[in-house]
Amino acid sequence: MADIYKIVEDVRKTGKIEKGINETTKAIERGEAEMVVYSEDVEPKEIIQHIPILCKEKKIPCEKADSKEKLGAAAGLKVKTSSIAVIDKGEAKLPK
């Protein structure tokens, strides 16, 4: 698997991302997301479990990250984030 954090960094630099569960969910429902990344270390799990289901319904690629801290850093945040939605991939190469 490609380094998901590197992909998120590349998108942040050249494209557009939405951060956080609420913004990610809205982007999926609107059909704006090109790809979604969510963190596996979210507690409680119920907060995030709808994300892969929505992605499957909308046929949006969905990747797991192992750390919300690293995901937040890759997204350019000083805080952790549970999920991000890629709105515009910019020059990043997204996994198939």
N, CA and C atoms as an extended XYZ file, in Angstrom:
288
Properties=species:S:1:pos:R:3:atomname:S:1:resname:S:1:resid:I:1 pbc="F F F"
N         0.844       -1.199        0.000 N   MET     1
C         0.000        0.000        0.000 CA  MET     1
C         0.877        1.246        0.000 C   MET     1
N         0.466        2.210       -0.784 N   ALA     2
C         1.180        3.481       -0.825 CA  ALA     2
C         1.116        4.136        0.553 C   ALA     2
N         2.096        4.972        0.855 N   ASP     3
C         2.093        5.661        2.144 CA  ASP     3
C         0.949        6.675        2.163 C   ASP     3
N        -0.093        6.338        2.895 N   ILE     4
C        -1.309        7.154        2.915 CA  ILE     4
C        -1.036        8.558        3.450 C   ILE     4
N        -0.110        8.670        4.401 N   TYR     5
C         0.206        9.991        4.968 CA  TYR     5
C         0.892       10.879        3.927 C   TYR     5
N         1.760       10.279        3.103 N   LYS     6
C         2.437       11.033        2.031 CA  LYS     6
C         1.403       11.519        1.007 C   LYS     6
N         0.436       10.659        0.688 N   ILE     7
C        -0.619       11.049       -0.251 CA  ILE     7
C        -1.414       12.230        0.306 C   ILE     7
N        -1.780       12.163        1.587 N   VAL     8
C        -2.542       13.255        2.216 CA  VAL     8
C        -1.729       14.551        2.191 C   VAL     8
N        -0.425       14.461        2.482 N   GLU     9
C         0.440       15.651        2.428 CA  GLU     9
C         0.467       16.239        1.021 C   GLU     9
N         0.610       15.382        0.013 N   ASP    10
C         0.642       15.855       -1.375 CA  ASP    10
C        -0.666       16.546       -1.753 C   ASP    10
N        -1.786       15.972       -1.341 N   VAL    11
C        -3.087       16.589       -1.630 CA  VAL    11
C        -3.192       17.939       -0.939 C   VAL    11
N        -2.762       18.000        0.321 N   ARG    12
C        -2.832       19.262        1.083 CA  ARG    12
C        -2.042       20.366        0.380 C   ARG    12
N        -0.895       20.012       -0.195 N   LYS    13
C        -0.034       21.005       -0.834 CA  LYS    13
C        -0.570       21.473       -2.187 C   LYS    13
N        -1.203       20.566       -2.946 N   THR    14
C        -1.574       20.925       -4.326 CA  THR    14
C        -3.075       20.834       -4.609 C   THR    14
N        -3.842       20.288       -3.682 N   GLY    15
C        -5.276       20.106       -3.909 CA  GLY    15
C        -6.104       20.687       -2.782 C   GLY    15
N        -7.183       19.976       -2.416 N   LYS    16
C        -8.067       20.467       -1.358 CA  LYS    16
C        -8.596       19.282       -0.558 C   LYS    16
N        -8.579       19.428        0.776 N   ILE    17
C        -9.134       18.398        1.645 CA  ILE    17
C       -10.104       19.015        2.644 C   ILE    17
N       -11.050       18.199        3.074 N   GLU    18
C       -11.925       18.550        4.191 CA  GLU    18
C       -11.485       17.685        5.360 C   GLU    18
N       -11.499       18.261        6.569 N   LYS    19
C       -10.989       17.550        7.731 CA  LYS    19
C       -12.084       17.336        8.763 C   LYS    19
N       -12.023       16.199        9.449 N   GLY    20
C       -12.965       15.901       10.516 CA  GLY    20
C       -14.125       15.044       10.038 C   GLY    20
N       -14.743       14.351       10.970 N   ILE    21
C       -15.808       13.407       10.630 CA  ILE    21
C       -17.000       14.101        9.981 C   ILE    21
N       -17.441       15.223       10.547 N   ASN    22
C       -18.627       15.906       10.002 CA  ASN    22
C       -18.395       16.404        8.580 C   ASN    22
N       -17.266       17.055        8.350 N   GLU    23
C       -16.957       17.574        7.010 CA  GLU    23
C       -16.746       16.432        6.018 C   GLU    23
N       -16.095       15.363        6.471 N   THR    24
C       -15.884       14.195        5.611 CA  THR    24
C       -17.218       13.573        5.213 C   THR    24
N       -18.105       13.400        6.193 N   THR    25
C       -19.424       12.814        5.928 CA  THR    25
C       -20.199       13.660        4.920 C   THR    25
N       -20.176       14.982        5.090 N   LYS    26
C       -20.880       15.878        4.151 CA  LYS    26
C       -20.305       15.757        2.741 C   LYS    26
N       -18.975       15.694        2.644 N   ALA    27
C       -18.322       15.587        1.328 CA  ALA    27
C       -18.699       14.282        0.638 C   ALA    27
N       -18.798       13.195        1.406 N   ILE    28
C       -19.198       11.906        0.832 CA  ILE    28
C       -20.646       11.991        0.340 C   ILE    28
N       -21.525       12.495        1.200 N   GLU    29
C       -22.954       12.556        0.851 CA  GLU    29
C       -23.224       13.457       -0.349 C   GLU    29
N       -22.436       14.513       -0.502 N   ARG    30
C       -22.598       15.429       -1.648 CA  ARG    30
C       -21.945       14.892       -2.911 C   ARG    30
N       -21.174       13.821       -2.772 N   GLY    31
C       -20.466       13.264       -3.923 CA  GLY    31
C       -19.235       14.058       -4.302 C   GLY    31
N       -18.719       14.874       -3.385 N   GLU    32
C       -17.549       15.712       -3.668 CA  GLU    32
C       -16.223       14.991       -3.416 C   GLU    32
N       -16.236       13.972       -2.587 N   ALA    33
C       -14.996       13.307       -2.179 CA  ALA    33
C       -14.455       12.407       -3.295 C   ALA    33
N       -13.167       12.559       -3.595 N   GLU    34
C       -12.489       11.676       -4.549 CA  GLU    34
C       -11.912       10.467       -3.825 C   GLU    34
N       -11.593       10.653       -2.544 N   MET    35
C       -11.068        9.587       -1.702 CA  MET    35
C       -11.259       10.007       -0.248 C   MET    35
N       -11.384        9.027        0.627 N   VAL    36
C       -11.531        9.295        2.056 CA  VAL    36
C       -10.477        8.494        2.811 C   VAL    36
N        -9.916        9.122        3.844 N   VAL    37
C        -8.990        8.424        4.740 CA  VAL    37
C        -9.526        8.598        6.150 C   VAL    37
N        -9.652        7.481        6.871 N   TYR    38
C       -10.088        7.573        8.256 CA  TYR    38
C        -9.124        6.815        9.155 C   TYR    38
N        -9.076        7.207       10.414 N   SER    39
C        -8.142        6.621       11.354 CA  SER    39
C        -8.762        5.465       12.118 C   SER    39
N        -7.970        4.413       12.299 N   GLU    40
C        -8.447        3.229       13.016 CA  GLU    40
C        -8.442        3.416       14.531 C   GLU    40
N        -7.689        4.384       15.043 N   ASP    41
C        -7.566        4.522       16.498 CA  ASP    41
C        -8.567        5.500       17.113 C   ASP    41
N        -9.725        5.623       16.488 N   VAL    42
C       -10.788        6.494       17.005 CA  VAL    42
C       -11.554        5.743       18.094 C   VAL    42
N       -11.815        6.420       19.188 N   GLU    43
C       -12.618        5.845       20.278 CA  GLU    43
C       -13.755        6.797       20.595 C   GLU    43
N       -14.971        6.356       20.748 N   PRO    44
C       -15.443        5.003       20.458 CA  PRO    44
C       -15.553        4.785       18.949 C   PRO    44
N       -15.466        3.541       18.535 N   LYS    45
C       -15.475        3.161       17.106 CA  LYS    45
C       -16.756        3.608       16.395 C   LYS    45
N       -17.857        3.713       17.129 N   GLU    46
C       -19.147        4.088       16.525 CA  GLU    46
C       -19.072        5.430       15.804 C   GLU    46
N       -18.185        6.308       16.265 N   ILE    47
C       -18.060        7.646       15.685 CA  ILE    47
C       -17.691        7.574       14.209 C   ILE    47
N       -16.889        6.588       13.850 N   ILE    48
C       -16.314        6.530       12.505 CA  ILE    48
C       -16.878        5.405       11.645 C   ILE    48
N       -17.619        4.475       12.226 N   GLN    49
C       -17.972        3.256       11.489 CA  GLN    49
C       -18.878        3.489       10.283 C   GLN    49
N       -19.559        4.626       10.195 N   HIS    50
C       -20.407        4.898        9.026 CA  HIS    50
C       -19.600        5.309        7.790 C   HIS    50
N       -18.370        5.761        7.994 N   ILE    51
C       -17.555        6.289        6.885 CA  ILE    51
C       -17.312        5.231        5.797 C   ILE    51
N       -16.758        4.039        6.129 N   PRO    52
C       -16.531        3.063        5.045 CA  PRO    52
C       -17.825        2.587        4.381 C   PRO    52
N       -18.912        2.552        5.137 N   ILE    53
C       -20.209        2.136        4.582 CA  ILE    53
C       -20.693        3.155        3.556 C   ILE    53
N       -20.635        4.441        3.916 N   LEU    54
C       -21.038        5.506        2.980 CA  LEU    54
C       -20.159        5.496        1.727 C   LEU    54
N       -18.855        5.313        1.928 N   CYS    55
C       -17.926        5.286        0.792 CA  CYS    55
C       -18.264        4.151       -0.162 C   CYS    55
N       -18.586        2.994        0.393 N   LYS    56
C       -18.939        1.849       -0.444 CA  LYS    56
C       -20.202        2.136       -1.248 C   LYS    56
N       -21.209        2.731       -0.585 N   GLU    57
C       -22.468        3.073       -1.264 CA  GLU    57
C       -22.237        4.050       -2.409 C   GLU    57
N       -21.350        5.023       -2.184 N   LYS    58
C       -21.099        6.070       -3.184 CA  LYS    58
C       -19.947        5.727       -4.123 C   LYS    58
N       -19.353        4.526       -3.933 N   LYS    59
C       -18.225        4.075       -4.748 CA  LYS    59
C       -17.037        5.046       -4.694 C   LYS    59
N       -16.716        5.465       -3.472 N   ILE    60
C       -15.581        6.362       -3.227 CA  ILE    60
C       -14.475        5.541       -2.565 C   ILE    60
N       -13.243        5.602       -3.098 N   PRO    61
C       -12.147        4.870       -2.461 CA  PRO    61
C       -11.975        5.312       -1.006 C   PRO    61
N       -11.759        4.335       -0.133 N   CYS    62
C       -11.664        4.597        1.299 CA  CYS    62
C       -10.435        3.877        1.844 C   CYS    62
N        -9.552        4.619        2.499 N   GLU    63
C        -8.315        4.054        3.043 CA  GLU    63
C        -8.286        4.223        4.557 C   GLU    63
N        -7.602        3.298        5.226 N   LYS    64
C        -7.434        3.373        6.676 CA  LYS    64
C        -6.049        3.907        7.001 C   LYS    64
N        -6.002        4.737        8.030 N   ALA    65
C        -4.731        5.195        8.592 CA  ALA    65
C        -4.661        4.620       10.006 C   ALA    65
N        -3.464        4.391       10.512 N   ASP    66
C        -3.368        3.782       11.839 CA  ASP    66
C        -3.356        4.797       12.978 C   ASP    66
N        -3.174        6.085       12.667 N   SER    67
C        -3.040        7.075       13.730 CA  SER    67
C        -3.723        8.392       13.368 C   SER    67
N        -4.639        8.840       14.225 N   LYS    68
C        -5.289       10.133       13.975 CA  LYS    68
C        -4.305       11.287       14.198 C   LYS    68
N        -3.288       11.044       15.032 N   GLU    69
C        -2.268       12.062       15.243 CA  GLU    69
C        -1.457       12.285       13.965 C   GLU    69
N        -1.013       11.171       13.342 N   LYS    70
C        -0.247       11.274       12.090 CA  LYS    70
C        -1.123       11.788       10.953 C   LYS    70
N        -2.402       11.409       10.950 N   LEU    71
C        -3.320       11.878        9.910 CA  LEU    71
C        -3.508       13.390       10.021 C   LEU    71
N        -3.672       13.882       11.243 N   GLY    72
C        -3.800       15.327       11.466 CA  GLY    72
C        -2.555       16.073       11.003 C   GLY    72
N        -1.388       15.533       11.333 N   ALA    73
C        -0.126       16.167       10.925 CA  ALA    73
C        -0.005       16.196        9.404 C   ALA    73
N        -0.344       15.089        8.748 N   ALA    74
C        -0.271       15.029        7.285 CA  ALA    74
C        -1.239       16.012        6.645 C   ALA    74
N        -2.372       16.266        7.315 N   ALA    75
C        -3.368       17.210        6.801 CA  ALA    75
C        -3.021       18.657        7.139 C   ALA    75
N        -1.886       18.856        7.813 N   GLY    76
C        -1.430       20.212        8.117 CA  GLY    76
C        -2.060       20.801        9.368 C   GLY    76
N        -2.567       19.938       10.247 N   LEU    77
C        -3.208       20.402       11.475 CA  LEU    77
C        -2.268       20.254       12.667 C   LEU    77
N        -2.483       21.086       13.681 N   LYS    78
C        -1.724       20.953       14.921 CA  LYS    78
C        -2.441       20.013       15.886 C   LYS    78
N        -3.596       19.516       15.483 N   VAL    79
C        -4.393       18.605       16.312 CA  VAL    79
C        -4.649       17.309       15.545 C   VAL    79
N        -5.111       16.287       16.263 N   LYS    80
C        -5.447       15.003       15.633 CA  LYS    80
C        -6.711       15.163       14.801 C   LYS    80
N        -6.860       14.325       13.787 N   THR    81
C        -8.112       14.289       13.046 CA  THR    81
C        -8.497       12.837       12.772 C   THR    81
N        -9.783       12.568       12.859 N   SER    82
C       -10.285       11.208       12.692 CA  SER    82
C       -10.437       10.821       11.234 C   SER    82
N       -10.678       11.823       10.378 N   SER    83
C       -10.861       11.509        8.957 CA  SER    83
C       -10.618       12.742        8.100 C   SER    83
N       -10.317       12.483        6.827 N   ILE    84
C       -10.214       13.552        5.836 CA  ILE    84
C       -10.871       13.067        4.543 C   ILE    84
N       -11.381       14.021        3.798 N   ALA    85
C       -11.926       13.730        2.474 CA  ALA    85
C       -11.119       14.522        1.456 C   ALA    85
N       -10.657       13.855        0.419 N   VAL    86
C        -9.952       14.520       -0.673 CA  VAL    86
C       -11.019       15.085       -1.610 C   VAL    86
N       -11.064       16.415       -1.724 N   ILE    87
C       -12.030       17.086       -2.600 CA  ILE    87
C       -11.419       17.305       -3.985 C   ILE    87
N       -10.157       17.721       -3.987 N   ASP    88
C        -9.418       17.913       -5.241 CA  ASP    88
C        -8.026       17.325       -5.014 C   ASP    88
N        -7.676       16.289       -5.750 N   LYS    89
C        -6.404       15.601       -5.508 CA  LYS    89
C        -5.198       16.416       -5.905 C   LYS    89
N        -5.387       17.482       -6.665 N   GLY    90
C        -4.241       18.289       -7.100 CA  GLY    90
C        -3.290       17.431       -7.902 C   GLY    90
N        -2.005       17.467       -7.532 N   GLU    91
C        -0.996       16.693       -8.245 CA  GLU    91
C        -0.719       15.346       -7.586 C   GLU    91
N        -1.448       15.025       -6.532 N   ALA    92
C        -1.218       13.767       -5.805 CA  ALA    92
C        -1.673       12.577       -6.632 C   ALA    92
N        -0.998       11.463       -6.433 N   LYS    93
C        -1.360       10.199       -7.083 CA  LYS    93
C        -2.177        9.380       -6.077 C   LYS    93
N        -3.466        9.256       -6.322 N   LEU    94
C        -4.333        8.509       -5.415 CA  LEU    94
C        -4.267        7.016       -5.732 C   LEU    94
N        -4.347        6.164       -4.698 N   PRO    95
C        -4.357        4.716       -4.966 CA  PRO    95
C        -5.625        4.322       -5.700 C   PRO    95
N        -5.559        3.247       -6.456 N   LYS    96
C        -6.737        2.784       -7.221 CA  LYS    96
C        -7.680        2.019       -6.324 C   LYS    96
